[in-house]
Amino acid sequence: MTRIAIRIAALLVVCAVAVVVLVAGAGWTAGKAIGNVAFIAVIALIVAGLGSMVYLLLTGRATRAAGQTEQVGEFPATPDDLGEPRLPAATGLYLGTTLAPSWQNKITVGDIGDRATTTMTAYPAGVLLDRQGASDIWIPQTSITAARTERGHAGKVMTADGVLVIRWLLPNGTEVDTGIRADDKTIYTDWVRVIAPPADNPEESGQGTHR
């Protein structure tokens, strides 16, 4: 992680030097020495600031991931036999998984925190998120404790009821919220009805419609 930050900072320095050469090039004279030095000093400060920001961003993410590793543990593996889908597959954007009940405390362990386009499918045994360019996420049906719609998730704010949020338990008992912004938001009602456990689904338990 530190090496990546150093490389990015070095790239910023090279870019800054290129700017100095292009701007000062022909006009670099003894009479303008003070102005040129001041200009270079400002560029150096900007580069140093940007480099520090990049370093803090990268190391901060790594530190958070390290701190979450024990709390999060392992994500469940996808079963070999999934059976027939309970709902048609839906496409959308995986926004992230957070430590419940927070909608902003995003899990960054591995690539779980990476946003990615996804195809989500509900099976009898659970929900599969087939993410492009990232690992799949399997949510066992028996681990789902609630399903609802929200305005935002994982730091991303949408319109009202713009995100489908599935609350579930990881194998070690940690409760998390996984958010998906479907391309077709009209599917949310069916998804909540099908995957929410009876206690959280009034329609299934005979208590009326889901909130």
Secondary structure, 3 states (H helix, E strand, C coil): CHHHHHHHHHHHHHHHHHHHHHHHHHHCCHHHHHHHHHHHHHHHHHHHHHHHHHHHHHHHHHHHHHHHHHHHCCCCCCCCCCCCCCCCCEEEEEEEEEECCCCCCECCCCCCCCCEEEEEEEECCEEEEEECCCCCEEEEHHHEEEEEEECEECCEECCCCCEEEEEEECCCCCEEEEEEEECCHHHHHHHHHHHCCHHHCHHHHCCCCCC
